[in-house]
Amino acid sequence: MKTKAKPLFGKIWIIGALLFMSMISWMLYDILQREGAIGRYDDIIVMGTNAGFKPFEYKNGNEIVGFDVDIAKEIAKKTNKTLKIEDMSFDGLLPALNSGQVDMVIAGMSVTPEREKNALFSKSYYSAAQRMIIKKGSSIKNKYQLEGKKIGVQLGTTGDTLASKIKGAHIAQFPTAPSVLTELNAGGVDVAILDNAPAEQYTTGFKELIVLPGSLSNEDYAIAIKLGNNKLLEQINQVIDEMKQDGRYKKLIKKYFGNDTISLQGEEK
Ligand code: ARG
């Protein structure tokens, strides 16, 4: 009897300790997850963006909508997750991706070699260009007249980088694309450099502003994902491919640009 009772007691003790330990670690895991310290609940996918960039992301009342949001919805559907959108400053997007605050950045973000050091980029979903915007009556007619001028840009964008390389230029950085145009309209800068589509859309709100013909660059918009997150990258690329093949992409172009001939990638133009 004595020899049998001892191992049984020992077993119960071990089982109890294991149960207790797993309960504690489960509770700890739950708390850390709620606090955002170790990723989020598995059923949510977070898109980081900077809403103020028509037609890609902008506010409609309190809701953030746009071309990029519609793509994000397709990605959420594909990955079986609920989409959550975090609106933040454009220059904070890649840091938010790296800290795990967001899962993907969809913000009309152009692929650049510099950014590729800090993030993975999906296949391109839109071809864009930097354009100059002036106020009626301005003496600036082309890119050769930018030297020494006061140039308005959105902070941290490719337009910002491009402007900073122009000799003697004074760069004024603004938090959003529309705020650059407000400043241009008020005469605070001589010229603005912005992406073509938002430039076209926002200038319609200002009678005096004109988008000059001629591009300063050719760029590709793509979705940024954290380095190492190859599984999500693959899923996103698949969504982009499928959307282009089955007509959903064409529908989006029509919905946001009014025709289906603009920047159709990998398809007949
Ligand atoms: N395409 C430019 C870039 O990648 C500007 C993007 C700005 N996007 C935005 N949502 N405000 O730098």
py3Dmol code that shows the C-alpha trace and the ligand (Angstrom):
import py3Dmol

protein = """\
ATOM      1  CA  MET A   1       0.000   0.000   0.000  1.00  0.00           C
ATOM      2  CA  LYS A   2       2.634   2.404   1.034  1.00  0.00           C
ATOM      3  CA  THR A   3       4.631   1.872  -2.130  1.00  0.00           C
ATOM      4  CA  LYS A   4       1.549   2.390  -4.375  1.00  0.00           C
ATOM      5  CA  ALA A   5       0.210   5.564  -2.717  1.00  0.00           C
ATOM      6  CA  LYS A   6       3.369   7.523  -3.234  1.00  0.00           C
ATOM      7  CA  PRO A   7       3.587   7.493  -7.063  1.00  0.00           C
ATOM      8  CA  LEU A   8      -0.146   8.281  -7.303  1.00  0.00           C
ATOM      9  CA  PHE A   9       0.238  11.308  -5.070  1.00  0.00           C
ATOM     10  CA  GLY A  10       3.253  12.353  -7.135  1.00  0.00           C
ATOM     11  CA  LYS A  11       1.273  12.140 -10.401  1.00  0.00           C
ATOM     12  CA  ILE A  12      -1.630  14.229  -9.122  1.00  0.00           C
ATOM     13  CA  TRP A  13       0.777  16.849  -7.926  1.00  0.00           C
ATOM     14  CA  ILE A  14       2.469  17.051 -11.317  1.00  0.00           C
ATOM     15  CA  ILE A  15      -0.829  17.189 -13.220  1.00  0.00           C
ATOM     16  CA  GLY A  16      -2.062  19.937 -10.897  1.00  0.00           C
ATOM     17  CA  ALA A  17       1.116  21.944 -11.379  1.00  0.00           C
ATOM     18  CA  LEU A  18       0.922  21.563 -15.173  1.00  0.00           C
ATOM     19  CA  LEU A  19      -2.713  22.665 -15.217  1.00  0.00           C
ATOM     20  CA  PHE A  20      -1.916  25.651 -13.057  1.00  0.00           C
ATOM     21  CA  MET A  21       1.046  26.651 -15.224  1.00  0.00           C
ATOM     22  CA  SER A  22      -0.895  26.392 -18.465  1.00  0.00           C
ATOM     23  CA  MET A  23      -3.709  28.432 -16.971  1.00  0.00           C
ATOM     24  CA  ILE A  24      -1.277  31.167 -15.929  1.00  0.00           C
ATOM     25  CA  SER A  25       0.464  31.242 -19.305  1.00  0.00           C
ATOM     26  CA  TRP A  26      -2.880  31.302 -21.137  1.00  0.00           C
ATOM     27  CA  MET A  27      -3.967  34.274 -19.030  1.00  0.00           C
ATOM     28  CA  LEU A  28      -0.651  36.016 -19.624  1.00  0.00           C
ATOM     29  CA  TYR A  29      -0.876  35.405 -23.379  1.00  0.00           C
ATOM     30  CA  ASP A  30      -4.402  36.804 -23.427  1.00  0.00           C
ATOM     31  CA  ILE A  31      -3.375  39.953 -21.550  1.00  0.00           C
ATOM     32  CA  LEU A  32      -0.333  40.546 -23.784  1.00  0.00           C
ATOM     33  CA  GLN A  33      -2.445  40.084 -26.862  1.00  0.00           C
ATOM     34  CA  ARG A  34      -5.063  42.550 -25.635  1.00  0.00           C
ATOM     35  CA  GLU A  35      -2.316  45.053 -24.910  1.00  0.00           C
ATOM     36  CA  GLY A  36      -1.000  44.578 -28.429  1.00  0.00           C
ATOM     37  CA  ALA A  37       2.368  43.378 -27.163  1.00  0.00           C
ATOM     38  CA  ILE A  38       2.331  40.106 -29.094  1.00  0.00           C
ATOM     39  CA  GLY A  39       0.181  40.722 -32.113  1.00  0.00           C
ATOM     40  CA  ARG A  40      -3.555  40.920 -32.340  1.00  0.00           C
ATOM     41  CA  TYR A  41      -6.407  38.499 -32.330  1.00  0.00           C
ATOM     42  CA  ASP A  42      -6.119  36.292 -35.331  1.00  0.00           C
ATOM     43  CA  ASP A  43      -9.374  37.288 -36.967  1.00  0.00           C
ATOM     44  CA  ILE A  44      -8.439  40.929 -37.655  1.00  0.00           C
ATOM     45  CA  ILE A  45      -6.243  42.349 -40.421  1.00  0.00           C
ATOM     46  CA  VAL A  46      -5.112  45.950 -39.985  1.00  0.00           C
ATOM     47  CA  MET A  47      -4.539  48.302 -42.902  1.00  0.00           C
ATOM     48  CA  GLY A  48      -2.432  51.381 -42.279  1.00  0.00           C
ATOM     49  CA  THR A  49      -3.144  54.388 -44.482  1.00  0.00           C
ATOM     50  CA  ASN A  50      -3.164  58.174 -44.711  1.00  0.00           C
ATOM     51  CA  ALA A  51      -6.668  59.231 -45.690  1.00  0.00           C
ATOM     52  CA  GLY A  52      -6.425  62.432 -47.700  1.00  0.00           C
ATOM     53  CA  PHE A  53      -5.334  61.006 -50.996  1.00  0.00           C
ATOM     54  CA  LYS A  54      -8.254  60.829 -53.401  1.00  0.00           C
ATOM     55  CA  PRO A  55      -9.339  58.545 -54.922  1.00  0.00           C
ATOM     56  CA  PHE A  56      -7.165  56.005 -53.110  1.00  0.00           C
ATOM     57  CA  GLU A  57      -8.129  56.808 -49.512  1.00  0.00           C
ATOM     58  CA  TYR A  58     -10.281  59.622 -48.219  1.00  0.00           C
ATOM     59  CA  LYS A  59     -12.959  60.356 -45.684  1.00  0.00           C
ATOM     60  CA  ASN A  60     -16.621  60.147 -46.460  1.00  0.00           C
ATOM     61  CA  GLY A  61     -18.058  61.471 -43.219  1.00  0.00           C
ATOM     62  CA  ASN A  62     -16.383  59.361 -40.590  1.00  0.00           C
ATOM     63  CA  GLU A  63     -15.764  56.462 -42.913  1.00  0.00           C
ATOM     64  CA  ILE A  64     -12.509  55.938 -44.781  1.00  0.00           C
ATOM     65  CA  VAL A  65     -13.194  54.851 -48.344  1.00  0.00           C
ATOM     66  CA  GLY A  66     -11.403  54.615 -51.676  1.00  0.00           C
ATOM     67  CA  PHE A  67      -9.651  52.440 -54.215  1.00  0.00           C
ATOM     68  CA  ASP A  68      -7.125  51.159 -51.658  1.00  0.00           C
ATOM     69  CA  VAL A  69      -9.847  50.415 -49.111  1.00  0.00           C
ATOM     70  CA  ASP A  70     -11.717  48.320 -51.675  1.00  0.00           C
ATOM     71  CA  ILE A  71      -8.550  46.321 -52.382  1.00  0.00           C
ATOM     72  CA  ALA A  72      -8.053  45.854 -48.630  1.00  0.00           C
ATOM     73  CA  LYS A  73     -11.608  44.498 -48.351  1.00  0.00           C
ATOM     74  CA  GLU A  74     -10.801  41.886 -50.984  1.00  0.00           C
ATOM     75  CA  ILE A  75      -7.663  40.900 -49.072  1.00  0.00           C
ATOM     76  CA  ALA A  76      -9.672  40.588 -45.852  1.00  0.00           C
ATOM     77  CA  LYS A  77     -12.197  38.386 -47.639  1.00  0.00           C
ATOM     78  CA  LYS A  78      -9.447  36.186 -49.051  1.00  0.00           C
ATOM     79  CA  THR A  79      -7.689  35.786 -45.710  1.00  0.00           C
ATOM     80  CA  ASN A  80     -10.956  35.329 -43.823  1.00  0.00           C
ATOM     81  CA  LYS A  81     -10.392  38.292 -41.542  1.00  0.00           C
ATOM     82  CA  THR A  82     -12.181  41.427 -40.476  1.00  0.00           C
ATOM     83  CA  LEU A  83     -10.645  44.605 -41.870  1.00  0.00           C
ATOM     84  CA  LYS A  84      -9.632  47.361 -39.502  1.00  0.00           C
ATOM     85  CA  ILE A  85      -8.244  50.664 -40.822  1.00  0.00           C
ATOM     86  CA  GLU A  86      -5.718  52.822 -38.995  1.00  0.00           C
ATOM     87  CA  ASP A  87      -5.379  56.356 -40.317  1.00  0.00           C
ATOM     88  CA  MET A  88      -2.041  57.993 -39.508  1.00  0.00           C
ATOM     89  CA  SER A  89       0.599  60.350 -40.889  1.00  0.00           C
ATOM     90  CA  PHE A  90       2.170  59.094 -44.109  1.00  0.00           C
ATOM     91  CA  ASP A  91       5.714  59.112 -42.721  1.00  0.00           C
ATOM     92  CA  GLY A  92       4.546  56.993 -39.762  1.00  0.00           C
ATOM     93  CA  LEU A  93       3.229  54.143 -41.916  1.00  0.00           C
ATOM     94  CA  LEU A  94       6.354  52.031 -42.421  1.00  0.00           C
ATOM     95  CA  PRO A  95       7.395  52.378 -38.742  1.00  0.00           C
ATOM     96  CA  ALA A  96       3.855  51.218 -37.787  1.00  0.00           C
ATOM     97  CA  LEU A  97       4.289  48.222 -40.070  1.00  0.00           C
ATOM     98  CA  ASN A  98       7.596  47.305 -38.483  1.00  0.00           C
ATOM     99  CA  SER A  99       6.319  47.655 -34.923  1.00  0.00           C
ATOM    100  CA  GLY A 100       3.366  45.376 -35.723  1.00  0.00           C
ATOM    101  CA  GLN A 101       0.737  48.068 -35.237  1.00  0.00           C
ATOM    102  CA  VAL A 102      -0.537  47.403 -38.764  1.00  0.00           C
ATOM    103  CA  ASP A 103      -0.345  44.304 -40.991  1.00  0.00           C
ATOM    104  CA  MET A 104      -0.217  46.035 -44.360  1.00  0.00           C
ATOM    105  CA  VAL A 105       0.223  49.546 -45.683  1.00  0.00           C
ATOM    106  CA  ILE A 106      -2.083  50.498 -48.553  1.00  0.00           C
ATOM    107  CA  ALA A 107      -1.685  54.206 -49.102  1.00  0.00           C
ATOM    108  CA  GLY A 108      -0.873  54.875 -52.738  1.00  0.00           C
ATOM    109  CA  MET A 109       2.636  54.050 -51.629  1.00  0.00           C
ATOM    110  CA  SER A 110       5.261  53.972 -54.379  1.00  0.00           C
ATOM    111  CA  VAL A 111       7.904  51.286 -54.382  1.00  0.00           C
ATOM    112  CA  THR A 112      11.408  52.708 -53.941  1.00  0.00           C
ATOM    113  CA  PRO A 113      14.751  50.955 -53.342  1.00  0.00           C
ATOM    114  CA  GLU A 114      15.007  52.782 -50.003  1.00  0.00           C
ATOM    115  CA  ARG A 115      11.605  51.550 -48.814  1.00  0.00           C
ATOM    116  CA  GLU A 116      12.364  48.032 -50.020  1.00  0.00           C
ATOM    117  CA  LYS A 117      15.072  47.854 -47.365  1.00  0.00           C
ATOM    118  CA  ASN A 118      12.376  48.183 -44.680  1.00  0.00           C
ATOM    119  CA  ALA A 119       9.402  46.312 -46.101  1.00  0.00           C
ATOM    120  CA  LEU A 120       8.221  43.736 -48.609  1.00  0.00           C
ATOM    121  CA  PHE A 121       6.199  45.075 -51.521  1.00  0.00           C
ATOM    122  CA  SER A 122       3.429  43.300 -53.375  1.00  0.00           C
ATOM    123  CA  LYS A 123       2.975  43.331 -57.121  1.00  0.00           C
ATOM    124  CA  SER A 124       2.161  46.794 -58.337  1.00  0.00           C
ATOM    125  CA  TYR A 125      -1.531  47.681 -58.550  1.00  0.00           C
ATOM    126  CA  TYR A 126      -1.297  51.153 -60.096  1.00  0.00           C
ATOM    127  CA  SER A 127       1.137  53.230 -62.195  1.00  0.00           C
ATOM    128  CA  ALA A 128       1.542  56.795 -61.045  1.00  0.00           C
ATOM    129  CA  ALA A 129       3.685  59.870 -61.664  1.00  0.00           C
ATOM    130  CA  GLN A 130       4.715  63.019 -59.819  1.00  0.00           C
ATOM    131  CA  ARG A 131       3.233  66.176 -61.245  1.00  0.00           C
ATOM    132  CA  MET A 132       3.697  69.907 -60.743  1.00  0.00           C
ATOM    133  CA  ILE A 133       0.753  72.072 -59.767  1.00  0.00           C
ATOM    134  CA  ILE A 134       0.852  75.859 -60.115  1.00  0.00           C
ATOM    135  CA  LYS A 135      -1.422  78.805 -59.599  1.00  0.00           C
ATOM    136  CA  LYS A 136      -2.778  80.535 -62.711  1.00  0.00           C
ATOM    137  CA  GLY A 137      -0.392  83.225 -63.887  1.00  0.00           C
ATOM    138  CA  SER A 138       2.706  81.540 -62.437  1.00  0.00           C
ATOM    139  CA  SER A 139       5.917  81.847 -64.457  1.00  0.00           C
ATOM    140  CA  ILE A 140       6.699  78.161 -63.860  1.00  0.00           C
ATOM    141  CA  LYS A 141       5.908  76.133 -66.949  1.00  0.00           C
ATOM    142  CA  ASN A 142       8.158  73.068 -66.650  1.00  0.00           C
ATOM    143  CA  LYS A 143      10.551  71.152 -64.423  1.00  0.00           C
ATOM    144  CA  TYR A 144      13.567  73.163 -65.591  1.00  0.00           C
ATOM    145  CA  GLN A 145      12.195  76.204 -63.821  1.00  0.00           C
ATOM    146  CA  LEU A 146      12.064  74.700 -60.332  1.00  0.00           C
ATOM    147  CA  GLU A 147      15.562  75.763 -59.222  1.00  0.00           C
ATOM    148  CA  GLY A 148      15.507  78.094 -56.249  1.00  0.00           C
ATOM    149  CA  LYS A 149      11.689  77.929 -55.985  1.00  0.00           C
ATOM    150  CA  LYS A 150       9.520  77.400 -52.941  1.00  0.00           C
ATOM    151  CA  ILE A 151       8.077  73.898 -53.367  1.00  0.00           C
ATOM    152  CA  GLY A 152       5.242  72.397 -51.345  1.00  0.00           C
ATOM    153  CA  VAL A 153       5.161  68.624 -50.786  1.00  0.00           C
ATOM    154  CA  GLN A 154       3.590  66.034 -48.498  1.00  0.00           C
ATOM    155  CA  LEU A 155       6.065  65.009 -45.803  1.00  0.00           C
ATOM    156  CA  GLY A 156       7.850  61.704 -46.408  1.00  0.00           C
ATOM    157  CA  THR A 157       6.530  61.140 -49.917  1.00  0.00           C
ATOM    158  CA  THR A 158       8.427  60.477 -53.125  1.00  0.00           C
ATOM    159  CA  GLY A 159       7.496  64.038 -54.131  1.00  0.00           C
ATOM    160  CA  ASP A 160       9.311  65.212 -51.016  1.00  0.00           C
ATOM    161  CA  THR A 161      12.448  63.212 -51.927  1.00  0.00           C
ATOM    162  CA  LEU A 162      12.327  64.431 -55.500  1.00  0.00           C
ATOM    163  CA  ALA A 163      11.965  68.083 -54.484  1.00  0.00           C
ATOM    164  CA  SER A 164      14.848  67.837 -52.032  1.00  0.00           C
ATOM    165  CA  LYS A 165      17.172  67.072 -54.965  1.00  0.00           C
ATOM    166  CA  ILE A 166      16.328  70.261 -56.828  1.00  0.00           C
ATOM    167  CA  LYS A 167      19.103  72.850 -56.623  1.00  0.00           C
ATOM    168  CA  GLY A 168      18.496  75.714 -54.267  1.00  0.00           C
ATOM    169  CA  ALA A 169      14.839  74.799 -53.756  1.00  0.00           C
ATOM    170  CA  HIS A 170      13.111  75.650 -50.483  1.00  0.00           C
ATOM    171  CA  ILE A 171      10.973  72.714 -49.454  1.00  0.00           C
ATOM    172  CA  ALA A 172       7.838  73.207 -47.397  1.00  0.00           C
ATOM    173  CA  GLN A 173       6.546  69.888 -46.027  1.00  0.00           C
ATOM    174  CA  PHE A 174       2.866  69.433 -45.170  1.00  0.00           C
ATOM    175  CA  PRO A 175       1.067  66.605 -43.382  1.00  0.00           C
ATOM    176  CA  THR A 176      -1.432  65.854 -46.183  1.00  0.00           C
ATOM    177  CA  ALA A 177      -1.761  66.281 -49.941  1.00  0.00           C
ATOM    178  CA  PRO A 178      -4.764  68.673 -49.766  1.00  0.00           C
ATOM    179  CA  SER A 179      -2.944  70.920 -47.264  1.00  0.00           C
ATOM    180  CA  VAL A 180      -0.153  71.398 -49.825  1.00  0.00           C
ATOM    181  CA  LEU A 181      -2.707  72.729 -52.331  1.00  0.00           C
ATOM    182  CA  THR A 182      -4.330  74.995 -49.751  1.00  0.00           C
ATOM    183  CA  GLU A 183      -0.913  76.546 -49.179  1.00  0.00           C
ATOM    184  CA  LEU A 184      -0.241  76.871 -52.912  1.00  0.00           C
ATOM    185  CA  ASN A 185      -3.614  78.533 -53.361  1.00  0.00           C
ATOM    186  CA  ALA A 186      -2.834  80.965 -50.530  1.00  0.00           C
ATOM    187  CA  GLY A 187       0.463  81.875 -52.222  1.00  0.00           C
ATOM    188  CA  GLY A 188       2.671  80.328 -49.540  1.00  0.00           C
ATOM    189  CA  VAL A 189       4.599  78.224 -52.074  1.00  0.00           C
ATOM    190  CA  ASP A 190       5.382  78.695 -55.781  1.00  0.00           C
ATOM    191  CA  VAL A 191       4.602  75.175 -56.894  1.00  0.00           C
ATOM    192  CA  ALA A 192       3.383  71.861 -55.457  1.00  0.00           C
ATOM    193  CA  ILE A 193       4.644  68.381 -56.311  1.00  0.00           C
ATOM    194  CA  LEU A 194       2.069  65.636 -55.820  1.00  0.00           C
ATOM    195  CA  ASP A 195       0.996  62.308 -57.297  1.00  0.00           C
ATOM    196  CA  ASN A 196      -0.982  62.637 -60.539  1.00  0.00           C
ATOM    197  CA  ALA A 197      -4.373  61.227 -59.510  1.00  0.00           C
ATOM    198  CA  PRO A 198      -4.781  63.153 -56.221  1.00  0.00           C
ATOM    199  CA  ALA A 199      -3.401  66.255 -57.966  1.00  0.00           C
ATOM    200  CA  GLU A 200      -6.145  66.003 -60.594  1.00  0.00           C
ATOM    201  CA  GLN A 201      -8.885  65.281 -58.068  1.00  0.00           C
ATOM    202  CA  TYR A 202      -8.046  67.901 -55.447  1.00  0.00           C
ATOM    203  CA  THR A 203      -7.317  70.729 -57.878  1.00  0.00           C
ATOM    204  CA  THR A 204     -10.940  70.581 -59.046  1.00  0.00           C
ATOM    205  CA  GLY A 205     -11.725  72.186 -55.675  1.00  0.00           C
ATOM    206  CA  PHE A 206      -9.509  75.192 -56.468  1.00  0.00           C
ATOM    207  CA  LYS A 207     -10.428  77.312 -59.505  1.00  0.00           C
ATOM    208  CA  GLU A 208      -6.979  78.901 -59.696  1.00  0.00           C
ATOM    209  CA  LEU A 209      -4.832  75.780 -59.619  1.00  0.00           C
ATOM    210  CA  ILE A 210      -3.531  73.966 -62.691  1.00  0.00           C
ATOM    211  CA  VAL A 211      -1.746  70.629 -63.027  1.00  0.00           C
ATOM    212  CA  LEU A 212       1.117  71.149 -65.480  1.00  0.00           C
ATOM    213  CA  PRO A 213       1.611  68.644 -68.281  1.00  0.00           C
ATOM    214  CA  GLY A 214       4.728  66.499 -67.982  1.00  0.00           C
ATOM    215  CA  SER A 215       5.729  64.048 -65.274  1.00  0.00           C
ATOM    216  CA  LEU A 216       8.675  64.291 -62.910  1.00  0.00           C
ATOM    217  CA  SER A 217       8.810  60.526 -62.336  1.00  0.00           C
ATOM    218  CA  ASN A 218       7.118  57.223 -63.036  1.00  0.00           C
ATOM    219  CA  GLU A 219       6.192  55.189 -59.988  1.00  0.00           C
ATOM    220  CA  ASP A 220       4.378  52.004 -59.059  1.00  0.00           C
ATOM    221  CA  TYR A 221       1.964  51.755 -56.164  1.00  0.00           C
ATOM    222  CA  ALA A 222       2.174  48.544 -54.184  1.00  0.00           C
ATOM    223  CA  ILE A 223       1.130  47.164 -50.805  1.00  0.00           C
ATOM    224  CA  ALA A 224       3.806  47.083 -48.103  1.00  0.00           C
ATOM    225  CA  ILE A 225       4.067  44.127 -45.729  1.00  0.00           C
ATOM    226  CA  LYS A 226       6.463  43.514 -42.874  1.00  0.00           C
ATOM    227  CA  LEU A 227       9.782  41.918 -43.863  1.00  0.00           C
ATOM    228  CA  GLY A 228       9.542  38.162 -43.356  1.00  0.00           C
ATOM    229  CA  ASN A 229       5.751  38.012 -43.666  1.00  0.00           C
ATOM    230  CA  ASN A 230       5.967  36.061 -46.915  1.00  0.00           C
ATOM    231  CA  LYS A 231       2.711  34.228 -46.352  1.00  0.00           C
ATOM    232  CA  LEU A 232       0.673  37.431 -46.384  1.00  0.00           C
ATOM    233  CA  LEU A 233       2.706  38.719 -49.331  1.00  0.00           C
ATOM    234  CA  GLU A 234       1.763  35.639 -51.326  1.00  0.00           C
ATOM    235  CA  GLN A 235      -1.913  35.937 -50.430  1.00  0.00           C
ATOM    236  CA  ILE A 236      -1.953  39.611 -51.382  1.00  0.00           C
ATOM    237  CA  ASN A 237      -0.252  38.963 -54.721  1.00  0.00           C
ATOM    238  CA  GLN A 238      -2.826  36.285 -55.401  1.00  0.00           C
ATOM    239  CA  VAL A 239      -5.667  38.722 -54.687  1.00  0.00           C
ATOM    240  CA  ILE A 240      -4.140  41.294 -57.057  1.00  0.00           C
ATOM    241  CA  ASP A 241      -3.718  38.682 -59.802  1.00  0.00           C
ATOM    242  CA  GLU A 242      -7.243  37.356 -59.372  1.00  0.00           C
ATOM    243  CA  MET A 243      -8.772  40.830 -59.346  1.00  0.00           C
ATOM    244  CA  LYS A 244      -7.000  41.694 -62.600  1.00  0.00           C
ATOM    245  CA  GLN A 245      -8.108  38.436 -64.194  1.00  0.00           C
ATOM    246  CA  ASP A 246     -11.745  38.325 -63.171  1.00  0.00           C
ATOM    247  CA  GLY A 247     -12.674  41.956 -63.869  1.00  0.00           C
ATOM    248  CA  ARG A 248     -12.885  43.211 -60.264  1.00  0.00           C
ATOM    249  CA  TYR A 249      -9.848  45.440 -60.877  1.00  0.00           C
ATOM    250  CA  LYS A 250     -11.391  46.963 -63.989  1.00  0.00           C
ATOM    251  CA  LYS A 251     -14.571  47.656 -62.028  1.00  0.00           C
ATOM    252  CA  LEU A 252     -12.565  49.487 -59.379  1.00  0.00           C
ATOM    253  CA  ILE A 253     -10.881  51.672 -61.990  1.00  0.00           C
ATOM    254  CA  LYS A 254     -14.288  52.504 -63.395  1.00  0.00           C
ATOM    255  CA  LYS A 255     -15.707  53.222 -59.927  1.00  0.00           C
ATOM    256  CA  TYR A 256     -12.938  55.652 -58.934  1.00  0.00           C
ATOM    257  CA  PHE A 257     -11.716  57.066 -62.248  1.00  0.00           C
ATOM    258  CA  GLY A 258     -14.827  56.911 -64.345  1.00  0.00           C
ATOM    259  CA  ASN A 259     -13.215  54.959 -67.186  1.00  0.00           C
ATOM    260  CA  ASP A 260     -11.215  51.780 -67.510  1.00  0.00           C
ATOM    261  CA  THR A 261      -8.312  52.953 -69.599  1.00  0.00           C
ATOM    262  CA  ILE A 262      -6.109  54.485 -66.903  1.00  0.00           C
ATOM    263  CA  SER A 263      -3.087  52.591 -65.694  1.00  0.00           C
ATOM    264  CA  LEU A 264      -4.351  49.107 -66.277  1.00  0.00           C
ATOM    265  CA  GLN A 265      -1.346  47.094 -65.365  1.00  0.00           C
ATOM    266  CA  GLY A 266      -0.488  43.968 -67.224  1.00  0.00           C
ATOM    267  CA  GLU A 267      -3.497  44.436 -69.467  1.00  0.00           C
ATOM    268  CA  GLU A 268      -4.172  46.179 -72.714  1.00  0.00           C
ATOM    269  CA  LYS A 269      -4.316  49.941 -72.205  1.00  0.00           C
TER     270      LYS A 269
END
"""
ligand_1 = """\
12
LIG
N 3.091 57.880 -53.912
C 3.715 58.779 -52.995
C 4.684 58.017 -52.123
O 4.673 56.829 -52.104
C 2.716 59.520 -52.140
C 1.760 58.692 -51.396
C 0.922 59.468 -50.415
N -0.137 58.655 -49.921
C -1.092 59.076 -49.061
N -2.021 58.217 -48.717
N -1.075 60.281 -48.604
O 5.487 58.601 -51.446
"""
view = py3Dmol.view(width=600, height=400)
view.addModel(protein, "pdb")
view.setStyle({"model": 0}, {"cartoon": {"style": "trace"}})
view.addModel(ligand_1, "xyz")
view.setStyle({"model": 1}, {"stick": {}})
view.zoomTo()
view.show()
